[in-house]
Amino acid sequence: MVRESFLLYKSFYEPIKSLSLEAKGALLEAIYEYQVSGVEPPNTSPAYMAFLFFKNQFRLDDIKYNETCEANKKNIGKRWNKKNTNLYERIPSDTKHTYNEKENVTEKENEKEKEKENVNEKEKDIVIPHSLQLFVKNLKEVSRIKTQLTAENCQTLISNHGEEMVKEILLAMENTKGITNKYTSVYLTINSWALRRKSDVRITDPGATQIKRTLKPITHDQL
């Protein structure tokens, strides 16, 4: 059965809110194109990685919808195919009253409980990517580095260095020639670059005399 609607959950906004307006617009268009015609965006689209997360939820929603339709179909079959029926039960005006009302209520309650259990099990399989992970997916070179960020890595980096600095470093990495040949871990590279940046700052002593540390220029090969 073709569905006339689809669901978008509030929890979806957190992992995509850091995307640019252009990427968000591309994502919305990709979602509707997929729902209407089944066409997915190309992997070069700025909304591709975020779309995959939405696609997974759509898949789970479709499974739930189909299971509900199948359950309703079976219930209708039970109501019309009972052996012990009278004239009125064989030609019911409202199928929900074709058999014992208590049996009907109990069956519906059991179905609701099973549906809740199925939804809870499926939700366990959903992994919501961190906003930094989505940010990295839009960086062509950085996303090719062998070891990518985990959600725990993202939280640690933001806690230690701040989200703004982390994103600045990621953009600097993206513009560094040969980045994929020099580094194998996004997390370790960001940490190293952030510590280097913090070491090259002005320090104010108790006597209010400003001292700037003298550092030799740092090349990417030294990191």
N, C-alpha and C positions, 0 to 999 in steps of 0.2 A: 504494500500500500504506500502510495506517494504521500509524503508529509508536506503540509502547507506552511510549516514554520520550523524554526530551530532555536536553540537556547544559547544565550551568552551569559556567563556567570560573572558576578562581581569580582571574584578572586582572580579572574583573568587579567584584570587591569594592572595589578602590581608588576608582573614580569614584563609588561610592554610600555609602561608609562614613560620610560626613559628614551623610547624610540622617537625619532624626529617626526614632525607632522607629516612629512612626505611618506615616511615608512608606515605610519599609522593609517594614512589614506590608502596606501597600496595594500595593506593588510585587510582593511574593510572590503575593498574591491575584490580581493582574492577570496575572502570568505563567501561573499555573495555569488561569485562566479562558480565556486565549488558547489554551493548548495543548489544553484539553479541548473547548472550544466554538468557538474562533476569534473570540471577542468581545474587542475592544480596550477599554481604559479610556477614559473621556471625557477631553477635553483639560483639563478642570478638576481632574482628579485630581492630588494631590501627587506621584504616581508616574509621571505621563504621560511626561515627558521622558526619565527613566531607562528606562522601558519601551521607548521607541522604539529605544534602543541595543540592548537585549536582542532585540527583534523582528528587527533587522537580522541579528544572529548566528543566530537561529533560521532565518531565510530561507536563509542560507548553508549551515547544517547540513542543511536539507531538500534543497537542491540536491545536496549531496554524497551524501546518502542515496539519492536517486533515481537519481543516476548510478551508484552502486554496484549498486543493484537491476537497472538496465538492463544493466550489464556482466555480472552473474551470469546474467541471462536469455539474453544472447547466447552465453555460454559453454555453457550447457545446450543451446542450439540446435545449437552446433557438435558437441557430444558425441553428440547423437541423430541428426543429419542427415548424418553422414559417408557418402560414397558407397562407399568400400572398407571394409566391415565384415563380420565373420563373425557367426555365430549368437549368440555370447556378447556381442559388441559391440552387436548390435541390441537385446538384452535385458539391459542391464547391471544388476547388483545395487547398484553404487555408481558414479554418473556420473563421478566424478573419475578413474576408471580406464578410461574408454572410449576413450582415445587415448594416443598415445605420452607416457610420463611426463616425458621431457625437454621436450617441447613444452608440456606442462601447466605445469611449473615456470617455464619461460621466460616464458610468457604471463602467469602470475600476477605475476612480478617486474615485467614491463613495466606491468601494470595498477597495481601499487602505486606505481611511479615516477610514472605519470601522475596518480594521485590526489594524491600529495604536491605535485606541481607545481600542480595545480588549487587545492588548499587554500592554498598559499603565495600564489598570485595573488589569491585571494579575501580573504585576511587583509590584503593591502595596502590593500584598499578600506575596511577597518574603521578608523574614527577614534574613539578612546576619549576622551570629553569629560573635561576637568579637573573636579575636585570643585567648584571655584569657579563654573564654568560651570553646573553642575547646581544649585548654590545660587542663582544668579541666576534660573534658569528658574522657581524657585518664588516669585519676587518679582514680583508682577503688574505694578507700575508700572515698576520698573527694567528688566524684560525688554522693555518697550516702547520704551526709548531706542534711537535710530537705530543707533548703532555699538556692538555688543556686544563682550564680552571674547573675545580669542583665547587659546589655550593658552599662548602666549608671554607675553601680557599678564599672565595669572594667575601665572606663575612669577616675573615681574618684580615684581609687586605684593607677593607673599608675601616675596620676598627683601628688598625695600626697607622694608616696613612691618610684616610679620608677618601671619599668617593671621587672628589674632583681631581686630586692628585693622581689617583689610580687611572682614571680615564685619560688624563693628559699624557701619562707614561705610555698607555696603550696606543694612543695616537702617534706618539714619538716612535714607538716600536714599529708601527705600521709603515712609517716613512723611512725606516732604516734599511738601507740596501743589504741584501743577503741575510736578513734577520733569521730565516728558517735554517740557514747553515751554521749560524753562530750560537743559537740557543735551542735547547730542547724542552724547556719548561716555562710556560707563561708565568706561573706563580713565582718561581725562583727569580726570573728575570725582573719582574715588577718589584719584588722585594729589594733586589740588588740596586736597581736604578733609584728607587725611592730613598734608600739609605745614603746613596751617593749625593742625592739632591739635598737631603737634610744636613749632610756634613759640610756643605758649602753655603753656610748662612752666617749672618752677623751675630756675635755674642756680646751681650752687655754685661760688664763686670760690676761689682758693688760700687766702684769708684766712678761709675758712669762713663768710663773710657771704652769706646767701641773698638773692638779688635776684629779684623776679618782674617779668617784662616787662609793661609797661602797654600793652594793646592795646584799641583801640576794638572794640565789639561787631561781629561779622562777620555780615552777612546773606547769605542764599543768592544774592541778586542781585549781590553783589560777587564771587562765585566765578566 
